[in-house]
């Protein structure tokens, strides 16, 4: 061939490479990489659609359950209402939001009404037996048709219910910075404040429908309630653990009826732990209380007191002395008391008060068993409750109202 060298003419000619014929139906590399992605997307779409369908079904069921519960409660004399209500929370929770929530409890005597600004109930889809409610204050309590008697407010309030409805296994209420005011003749008076307060109640034996044993834990920090008792005028930190035995069930009924059932069943209120910390004293105790046929408390609580000299002046000994002086003087209005001694001799009333308190402190120190609380000297004393009357040792402290 023209232009070709002799060496090139001697080499064997190479045939051009031929492509293998493509088999019908075979996928190329690009299709093989795309197929898993398409399948994954389709699965996600199906799951998202199924999840959405389940959420809306659950939300509709929650709405029907809430409406049925409200109707059942109304038949029992407890009427609940919302200014507006909606079900939200998609996709991971079911949330019922009630604005201007209200309740009128006609089953109680006398009837009363409760109103709150806003309540939101939330249940996680993956944990449907745990319901959390957040309440926005203020909350008011009143006689129906009358101005509020009590008004409560807080910075944050949350209630948690655990267990299958309609009977929860446990209920916890936690409130930050609570404040309760009582209005008398349109004049508000603060009756309770605290940095925090928590009440946790749970069924530890039996069931809600069959002889439940209830344990209640109460905790509060920097709480004051000066109108309740002088001991609560200074900030108090409290921790109380009580166990209630003898309830027949937890069906809706008055507390008087519950305690009547407890008395008939031979039930009790066991104080498993009690501790009150004041700035100048500490009280701890354990014991058991029962109810007699008249609905009055009976029992004994052994208390250890550190700083008894700071407790006694707050026990109202002067009021007992004043009542005795009034009885001697024949004054039934209660207007004399130790003040009458001051009119006889200025300062005599205070002298009698101080002498009485000092004598009682000395008697309690001699009567009590020495012990320690947090490395501080203390004494152990019996706190007796007999037919509703309370005694610290032999010192009368007052009377408790009957439970039914």
Residue pairs with C-beta under 8 A, 6 or more apart in sequence:
1 9
27 35
51 91
52 90
52 91
54 125
55 90
55 91
55 94
55 125
56 90
58 94
58 125
58 128
59 87
59 89
59 90
59 94
62 87
62 94
62 96
62 123
63 87
63 96
65 165
66 96
69 166
70 80
73 79
73 80
73 252
74 80
76 107
76 252
77 105
77 106
77 107
78 103
78 104
78 105
78 106
78 107
78 252
79 103
79 104
79 106
80 101
80 102
80 103
81 101
81 102
81 103
82 98
82 99
82 100
82 101
82 102
83 98
83 99
83 100
83 101
84 98
84 99
84 100
85 96
85 97
85 98
85 99
86 96
86 97
87 94
87 95
87 96
87 97
88 95
88 97
89 95
89 122
91 125
92 124
92 125
92 126
93 122
93 123
93 124
93 125
94 122
94 123
94 125
94 128
95 120
95 121
95 122
95 123
96 120
96 121
96 122
97 118
97 119
97 120
98 118
98 119
98 120
98 121
99 117
99 118
100 115
100 117
100 118
101 115
101 116
101 117
101 118
101 119
102 113
102 114
102 115
102 116
103 113
103 114
103 115
104 111
104 112
104 113
104 114
104 144
105 111
105 112
105 113
105 114
107 252
107 254
108 254
110 143
111 143
111 144
112 141
112 142
112 143
112 144
113 141
113 142
113 143
113 144
114 139
114 140
114 141
115 139
115 140
115 142
116 135
116 136
116 137
116 138
116 139
117 136
117 137
117 138
117 139
118 135
118 136
119 133
119 134
119 135
119 136
120 133
120 134
121 131
121 132
121 133
122 131
122 132
122 133
122 134
123 130
123 131
123 132
124 130
129 162
129 163
129 164
130 160
130 161
130 162
131 160
131 161
131 162
131 168
132 158
132 159
132 160
132 161
133 158
133 159
133 160
133 161
134 156
134 157
134 158
134 159
135 157
135 158
135 159
136 157
137 152
137 153
137 154
137 157
138 151
138 152
138 153
139 151
139 152
139 153
140 148
140 150
140 151
140 152
141 148
141 149
141 150
141 151
141 152
142 148
142 149
142 150
143 149
147 183
147 186
148 183
149 182
149 183
150 180
150 181
150 182
150 183
151 180
151 181
151 183
151 188
152 178
152 179
152 180
152 181
153 178
153 179
154 175
154 176
154 177
154 178
154 179
155 176
155 177
156 175
156 176
156 177
157 173
157 174
157 175
157 176
157 178
158 173
158 174
158 175
159 171
159 172
159 173
159 174
160 170
160 171
160 172
160 174
161 168
161 170
161 171
162 168
162 169
162 170
162 171
163 169
163 170
167 207
167 208
167 209
167 250
168 208
169 202
169 203
169 208
170 200
170 201
170 202
170 203
171 200
171 201
171 202
172 198
172 199
172 200
172 201
173 198
173 199
173 200
174 196
174 197
174 198
175 194
175 196
175 197
175 198
176 195
176 196
177 194
177 195
177 196
178 192
178 193
178 194
178 196
178 197
179 190
179 192
179 193
180 190
180 191
180 192
180 193
181 188
181 189
181 190
181 191
182 188
182 189
182 191
182 227
183 189
189 227
191 225
191 226
191 227
191 228
192 223
192 224
192 225
192 228
193 223
193 224
194 220
194 221
194 222
194 223
194 224
195 221
195 222
195 223
196 219
196 220
196 221
196 222
197 219
197 220
197 221
197 223
198 217
198 218
198 219
198 220
199 216
199 217
199 218
200 216
200 217
201 214
201 215
201 216
201 217
202 214
202 215
203 212
203 213
203 214
204 213
204 214
204 215
204 243
205 212
205 213
206 212
206 213
208 249
208 250
209 249
209 250
209 251
210 249
211 247
211 248
211 249
212 247
212 249
212 250
213 243
213 244
213 245
214 243
214 244
214 247
215 241
215 242
215 243
215 244
216 240
216 241
216 242
216 243
216 244
217 240
217 241
218 238
218 239
218 240
218 241
218 242
219 238
219 239
219 240
220 236
220 237
220 238
221 237
222 235
222 236
222 237
223 232
223 235
223 236
223 237
223 238
224 232
224 233
224 234
224 235
224 236
225 232
226 232
226 233
229 314
230 314
230 315
230 316
231 276
231 278
231 311
231 314
231 315
233 314
234 278
234 279
234 280
235 278
235 279
236 276
236 277
236 278
237 276
237 277
238 275
238 276
238 277
239 273
239 274
239 275
240 271
240 273
240 274
240 275
241 271
241 272
241 273
241 274
242 269
242 270
242 271
242 272
243 269
243 270
243 272
244 262
244 267
244 268
244 269
245 262
245 267
245 268
245 269
245 270
246 261
246 262
246 263
246 265
246 266
246 267
246 268
247 258
247 261
247 262
247 265
247 267
248 258
248 261
248 265
255 403
256 295
256 403
256 404
257 404
259 291
259 295
259 403
259 404
260 295
260 404
261 267
262 268
262 291
263 290
263 291
263 292
263 293
263 295
263 404
266 290
267 290
267 291
268 288
268 289
268 290
268 299
269 288
269 289
269 290
269 297
269 299
270 287
270 288
270 289
271 285
271 286
271 287
271 288
271 289
271 301
272 286
273 284
273 286
274 283
274 284
274 285
274 286
274 301
274 303
275 282
275 283
275 284
276 282
276 283
276 284
278 307
278 310
280 307
280 310
281 305
281 306
281 307
281 308
281 310
281 311
282 305
282 306
282 307
282 373
282 374
282 376
282 378
283 303
283 304
283 305
283 306
283 311
284 303
284 304
284 373
285 301
285 302
285 303
285 304
285 383
286 301
286 302
287 299
287 300
287 301
287 302
287 383
288 299
288 300
288 301
289 297
289 298
289 299
289 301
289 385
290 297
290 298
290 299
291 297
291 298
291 403
291 404
292 298
292 387
294 387
294 402
295 402
295 403
295 404
296 387
296 388
296 400
296 402
296 403
297 385
297 388
297 400
297 403
298 385
298 386
298 387
299 384
299 385
300 382
300 383
300 384
300 385
301 382
301 383
301 385
302 380
302 381
302 382
302 383
303 380
303 381
303 382
303 383
303 392
304 371
304 373
304 378
304 379
304 380
304 381
305 311
305 368
305 378
305 379
305 381
306 372
306 373
306 374
306 376
306 377
306 378
307 376
308 361
308 364
308 365
308 368
308 378
308 379
309 361
312 357
312 360
312 361
312 364
313 357
315 392
315 395
315 397
316 397
316 398
317 353
317 356
317 357
317 360
317 395
318 338
318 353
318 356
318 357
319 337
320 396
321 337
321 338
321 352
321 353
321 356
322 334
322 336
322 337
322 338
323 334
323 337
325 336
325 337
325 338
325 340
325 341
326 332
326 334
326 335
326 336
326 337
329 336
329 340
337 349
338 349
338 350
338 352
338 353
339 349
340 349
341 348
341 349
341 352
342 348
342 349
342 350
360 395
363 393
363 394
363 395
364 379
364 381
364 392
364 393
364 395
365 379
367 379
367 381
367 393
367 394
368 379
368 380
368 381
368 393
369 379
369 380
370 377
370 378
370 379
370 380
371 378
371 379
371 380
372 378
381 392
381 393
382 391
382 392
382 393
383 390
383 391
383 392
384 390
384 391
385 391
385 400
388 399
388 400
388 401
388 402
389 396
389 398
389 399
389 400
390 396
390 397
390 398
390 399
390 400
391 397
